Amino acid sequence: MIRNFLETKKQIQPAHDGEGVTELYEIWGKSDFLSNCDFIDRQVIPPNSTVGYHTHGNNEEMYIILEGTGTMTIANQQIKIKKGDMIKNPPYGEHGLVNDSAFNIDLLIIQLSLE
């Protein structure tokens, strides 16, 4: 099966536990996989918007930065991120993302359940 993530329907949503709004593109959902993949989404975070600091459950999540720069907070540590970075959030991990730049952050998000 082939899907083009650039052609997926855009949804405007309030930022996840954060500030501002984001664009969400749901590319693949749980029903598309036989494995424990929950979803693969694309998210665009405009300047001054955030993914609020939050805690995950029994899953792993990967952020793949396609474009832009910002500041990730992982386990209360702030780290500058840029295009090409891949950030892995462990089970029960905490993280957030702030777009403190003048340009959009464009990222792919992959979440896998451990059960």
LOPAPA-29596 format. One record per residue: x, y, z of N, C-alpha, C in turn; residue number from 0. Coordinates in steps of 0.1 Angstrom, whole numbers, padded with zeros to 4 digits, always signed. Last residue first. Layout:
BEGIN
+-------+-------+-------+-------+-------+-------+-------+-------+-------+-----+
:  n_xx :  n_yy :  n_zz : ca_xx : ca_yy : ca_zz :  c_xx :  c_yy :  c_zz : seq :
+-------+-------+-------+-------+-------+-------+-------+-------+-------+-----+
:     X :     Y :     Z :     X :     Y :     Z :     X :     Y :     Z : NUM :
...
+-------+-------+-------+-------+-------+-------+-------+-------+-------+-----+
This chain:
BEGIN
+-------+-------+-------+-------+-------+-------+-------+-------+-------+-----+
:  n_xx :  n_yy :  n_zz : ca_xx : ca_yy : ca_zz :  c_xx :  c_yy :  c_zz : seq :
+-------+-------+-------+-------+-------+-------+-------+-------+-------+-----+
: +0024 : -0033 : +0240 : +0016 : -0044 : +0242 : +0008 : -0048 : +0230 : 114 :
: +0038 : -0011 : +0232 : +0046 : -0022 : +0237 : +0037 : -0034 : +0239 : 113 :
: +0030 : +0009 : +0203 : +0027 : +0003 : +0216 : +0035 : -0009 : +0220 : 112 :
: +0045 : +0035 : +0186 : +0044 : +0021 : +0187 : +0041 : +0017 : +0202 : 111 :
: +0043 : +0063 : +0165 : +0041 : +0058 : +0178 : +0038 : +0043 : +0178 : 110 :
: +0059 : +0088 : +0148 : +0056 : +0074 : +0147 : +0054 : +0069 : +0162 : 109 :
: +0056 : +0118 : +0130 : +0055 : +0112 : +0144 : +0051 : +0097 : +0142 : 108 :
: +0075 : +0141 : +0112 : +0067 : +0129 : +0112 : +0068 : +0123 : +0126 : 107 :
: +0072 : +0177 : +0109 : +0078 : +0165 : +0115 : +0069 : +0153 : +0112 : 106 :
: +0082 : +0210 : +0106 : +0075 : +0199 : +0099 : +0081 : +0186 : +0104 : 105 :
: +0079 : +0241 : +0119 : +0086 : +0228 : +0121 : +0076 : +0218 : +0115 : 104 :
: +0081 : +0273 : +0102 : +0074 : +0261 : +0106 : +0083 : +0250 : +0110 : 103 :
: +0100 : +0301 : +0115 : +0096 : +0292 : +0104 : +0089 : +0279 : +0110 : 102 :
: +0113 : +0314 : +0135 : +0104 : +0322 : +0126 : +0097 : +0314 : +0115 : 101 :
: +0112 : +0295 : +0166 : +0119 : +0301 : +0154 : +0108 : +0309 : +0146 : 100 :
: +0103 : +0280 : +0186 : +0108 : +0293 : +0190 : +0116 : +0299 : +0178 :  99 :
: +0082 : +0257 : +0191 : +0087 : +0263 : +0179 : +0091 : +0277 : +0182 :  98 :
: +0088 : +0232 : +0214 : +0084 : +0246 : +0212 : +0090 : +0251 : +0199 :  97 :
: +0076 : +0202 : +0228 : +0084 : +0208 : +0217 : +0079 : +0222 : +0215 :  96 :
: +0082 : +0176 : +0253 : +0074 : +0187 : +0247 : +0083 : +0194 : +0236 :  95 :
: +0080 : +0146 : +0273 : +0086 : +0155 : +0264 : +0076 : +0166 : +0259 :  94 :
: +0086 : +0117 : +0292 : +0080 : +0130 : +0291 : +0088 : +0139 : +0281 :  93 :
: +0079 : +0081 : +0291 : +0088 : +0093 : +0290 : +0080 : +0106 : +0289 :  92 :
: +0067 : +0057 : +0290 : +0064 : +0066 : +0302 : +0073 : +0078 : +0302 :  91 :
: +0091 : +0046 : +0267 : +0078 : +0043 : +0274 : +0078 : +0051 : +0287 :  90 :
: +0110 : +0074 : +0252 : +0108 : +0060 : +0257 : +0094 : +0059 : +0264 :  89 :
: +0112 : +0090 : +0222 : +0106 : +0092 : +0235 : +0103 : +0078 : +0241 :  88 :
: +0137 : +0100 : +0201 : +0129 : +0089 : +0205 : +0125 : +0091 : +0220 :  87 :
: +0141 : +0120 : +0173 : +0141 : +0120 : +0187 : +0132 : +0109 : +0192 :  86 :
: +0162 : +0129 : +0148 : +0153 : +0119 : +0151 : +0153 : +0118 : +0167 :  85 :
: +0170 : +0156 : +0126 : +0171 : +0150 : +0139 : +0159 : +0140 : +0141 :  84 :
: +0165 : +0169 : +0102 : +0173 : +0156 : +0102 : +0173 : +0149 : +0115 :  83 :
: +0164 : +0201 : +0114 : +0161 : +0192 : +0103 : +0171 : +0180 : +0104 :  82 :
: +0168 : +0202 : +0150 : +0169 : +0208 : +0137 : +0165 : +0197 : +0127 :  81 :
: +0167 : +0213 : +0185 : +0165 : +0203 : +0175 : +0165 : +0210 : +0161 :  80 :
: +0182 : +0218 : +0217 : +0178 : +0224 : +0204 : +0177 : +0213 : +0193 :  79 :
: +0167 : +0208 : +0247 : +0177 : +0204 : +0237 : +0172 : +0211 : +0224 :  78 :
: +0162 : +0207 : +0282 : +0160 : +0214 : +0270 : +0171 : +0211 : +0260 :  77 :
: +0150 : +0183 : +0303 : +0162 : +0188 : +0298 : +0159 : +0195 : +0284 :  76 :
: +0127 : +0169 : +0313 : +0131 : +0182 : +0319 : +0144 : +0188 : +0314 :  75 :
: +0125 : +0148 : +0295 : +0128 : +0145 : +0309 : +0134 : +0158 : +0315 :  74 :
: +0130 : +0171 : +0270 : +0130 : +0157 : +0272 : +0134 : +0154 : +0287 :  73 :
: +0120 : +0196 : +0250 : +0122 : +0193 : +0264 : +0120 : +0178 : +0266 :  72 :
: +0133 : +0211 : +0221 : +0126 : +0199 : +0227 : +0129 : +0199 : +0242 :  71 :
: +0130 : +0239 : +0201 : +0135 : +0234 : +0214 : +0127 : +0223 : +0220 :  70 :
: +0138 : +0241 : +0166 : +0130 : +0244 : +0178 : +0137 : +0239 : +0190 :  69 :
: +0135 : +0243 : +0130 : +0143 : +0242 : +0143 : +0134 : +0245 : +0154 :  68 :
: +0128 : +0228 : +0098 : +0127 : +0237 : +0109 : +0136 : +0234 : +0121 :  67 :
: +0117 : +0196 : +0086 : +0121 : +0210 : +0083 : +0120 : +0217 : +0096 :  66 :
: +0116 : +0170 : +0097 : +0117 : +0172 : +0082 : +0122 : +0186 : +0079 :  65 :
: +0124 : +0151 : +0124 : +0123 : +0165 : +0120 : +0126 : +0167 : +0105 :  64 :
: +0106 : +0127 : +0138 : +0116 : +0129 : +0127 : +0114 : +0143 : +0122 :  63 :
: +0100 : +0113 : +0169 : +0098 : +0125 : +0161 : +0109 : +0125 : +0151 :  62 :
: +0085 : +0084 : +0181 : +0097 : +0089 : +0174 : +0092 : +0102 : +0167 :  61 :
: +0076 : +0067 : +0211 : +0072 : +0077 : +0200 : +0085 : +0082 : +0195 :  60 :
: +0063 : +0038 : +0227 : +0074 : +0046 : +0223 : +0070 : +0055 : +0211 :  59 :
: +0042 : +0031 : +0255 : +0045 : +0032 : +0241 : +0058 : +0039 : +0239 :  58 :
: +0025 : +0033 : +0279 : +0033 : +0021 : +0276 : +0035 : +0021 : +0261 :  57 :
: +0024 : +0068 : +0279 : +0021 : +0056 : +0286 : +0030 : +0045 : +0281 :  56 :
: +0039 : +0101 : +0283 : +0034 : +0090 : +0276 : +0031 : +0078 : +0284 :  55 :
: +0034 : +0134 : +0294 : +0039 : +0121 : +0297 : +0032 : +0110 : +0289 :  54 :
: +0043 : +0167 : +0281 : +0033 : +0156 : +0285 : +0041 : +0143 : +0287 :  53 :
: +0044 : +0200 : +0272 : +0051 : +0190 : +0280 : +0041 : +0179 : +0285 :  52 :
: +0028 : +0207 : +0241 : +0030 : +0209 : +0255 : +0037 : +0197 : +0261 :  51 :
: +0040 : +0219 : +0213 : +0035 : +0206 : +0218 : +0038 : +0206 : +0232 :  50 :
: +0033 : +0253 : +0203 : +0040 : +0243 : +0210 : +0033 : +0229 : +0211 :  49 :
: +0040 : +0283 : +0184 : +0031 : +0272 : +0188 : +0040 : +0261 : +0195 :  48 :
: +0058 : +0301 : +0173 : +0051 : +0304 : +0186 : +0041 : +0294 : +0190 :  47 :
: +0054 : +0290 : +0140 : +0061 : +0298 : +0150 : +0052 : +0301 : +0162 :  46 :
: +0035 : +0258 : +0136 : +0039 : +0272 : +0132 : +0047 : +0279 : +0143 :  45 :
: +0041 : +0226 : +0129 : +0039 : +0234 : +0141 : +0044 : +0248 : +0137 :  44 :
: +0026 : +0199 : +0115 : +0033 : +0211 : +0112 : +0030 : +0221 : +0123 :  43 :
: +0030 : +0164 : +0114 : +0025 : +0175 : +0121 : +0033 : +0187 : +0117 :  42 :
: +0019 : +0132 : +0103 : +0028 : +0144 : +0100 : +0022 : +0156 : +0108 :  41 :
: +0019 : +0100 : +0118 : +0013 : +0112 : +0115 : +0024 : +0122 : +0110 :  40 :
: +0012 : +0068 : +0123 : +0023 : +0076 : +0117 : +0016 : +0088 : +0112 :  39 :
: +0002 : +0048 : +0151 : +0000 : +0057 : +0141 : +0013 : +0062 : +0135 :  38 :
: +0008 : +0023 : +0165 : -0005 : +0031 : +0168 : -0008 : +0040 : +0156 :  37 :
: +0020 : -0008 : +0158 : +0021 : +0006 : +0154 : +0008 : +0013 : +0156 :  36 :
: +0023 : -0035 : +0163 : +0018 : -0026 : +0174 : +0020 : -0011 : +0171 :  35 :
: +0012 : -0050 : +0131 : +0021 : -0048 : +0143 : +0015 : -0039 : +0153 :  34 :
: -0005 : -0047 : +0111 : -0006 : -0059 : +0119 : +0002 : -0059 : +0132 :  33 :
: -0021 : -0015 : +0103 : -0009 : -0024 : +0106 : -0013 : -0037 : +0113 :  32 :
: -0042 : +0001 : +0101 : -0034 : -0001 : +0089 : -0023 : -0011 : +0091 :  31 :
: -0053 : +0006 : +0125 : -0060 : -0005 : +0117 : -0052 : -0007 : +0104 :  30 :
: -0038 : +0027 : +0134 : -0036 : +0014 : +0140 : -0042 : +0003 : +0131 :  29 :
: -0030 : +0047 : +0105 : -0036 : +0045 : +0118 : -0034 : +0030 : +0122 :  28 :
: -0012 : +0071 : +0086 : -0015 : +0057 : +0089 : -0021 : +0056 : +0103 :  27 :
: -0016 : +0100 : +0085 : -0012 : +0092 : +0074 : -0016 : +0077 : +0075 :  26 :
: -0031 : +0128 : +0094 : -0031 : +0114 : +0098 : -0028 : +0105 : +0086 :  25 :
: -0018 : +0158 : +0100 : -0020 : +0149 : +0088 : -0019 : +0135 : +0092 :  24 :
: -0024 : +0188 : +0115 : -0022 : +0174 : +0117 : -0026 : +0167 : +0104 :  23 :
: -0011 : +0219 : +0124 : -0017 : +0212 : +0113 : -0014 : +0197 : +0116 :  22 :
: -0019 : +0236 : +0155 : -0010 : +0229 : +0146 : -0018 : +0223 : +0135 :  21 :
: -0020 : +0266 : +0175 : -0026 : +0255 : +0168 : -0016 : +0248 : +0159 :  20 :
: -0012 : +0276 : +0209 : -0014 : +0278 : +0195 : -0021 : +0267 : +0189 :  19 :
: +0005 : +0255 : +0233 : +0000 : +0268 : +0229 : -0002 : +0269 : +0214 :  18 :
: -0005 : +0223 : +0246 : +0004 : +0234 : +0244 : -0003 : +0247 : +0240 :  17 :
: -0017 : +0198 : +0244 : -0013 : +0203 : +0257 : -0004 : +0215 : +0257 :  16 :
: -0013 : +0201 : +0211 : -0014 : +0190 : +0221 : -0008 : +0195 : +0235 :  15 :
: -0030 : +0229 : +0198 : -0017 : +0222 : +0201 : -0019 : +0212 : +0212 :  14 :
: -0060 : +0224 : +0180 : -0053 : +0231 : +0191 : -0040 : +0222 : +0194 :  13 :
: -0057 : +0218 : +0145 : -0061 : +0214 : +0158 : -0054 : +0223 : +0168 :  12 :
: -0067 : +0212 : +0112 : -0062 : +0222 : +0121 : -0067 : +0219 : +0135 :  11 :
: -0058 : +0187 : +0090 : -0067 : +0191 : +0101 : -0060 : +0201 : +0109 :  10 :
: -0055 : +0178 : +0056 : -0050 : +0187 : +0067 : -0061 : +0189 : +0077 :   9 :
: -0051 : +0147 : +0040 : -0060 : +0158 : +0044 : -0055 : +0165 : +0056 :   8 :
: -0021 : +0140 : +0022 : -0030 : +0137 : +0033 : -0038 : +0149 : +0037 :   7 :
: +0000 : +0145 : +0005 : -0014 : +0146 : +0000 : -0024 : +0142 : +0010 :   6 :
: +0023 : +0140 : +0017 : +0021 : +0154 : +0013 : +0007 : +0156 : +0008 :   5 :
: +0024 : +0113 : +0021 : +0021 : +0121 : +0032 : +0019 : +0136 : +0029 :   4 :
: +0009 : +0090 : +0001 : +0018 : +0102 : +0000 : +0015 : +0111 : +0011 :   3 :
: +0009 : +0055 : +0004 : +0002 : +0068 : +0007 : +0013 : +0079 : +0006 :   2 :
: +0005 : +0022 : -0007 : +0013 : +0035 : -0008 : +0004 : +0047 : -0005 :   1 :
: +0008 : -0012 : +0000 : +0000 : +0000 : +0000 : +0009 : +0012 : +0000 :   0 :
+-------+-------+-------+-------+-------+-------+-------+-------+-------+-----+
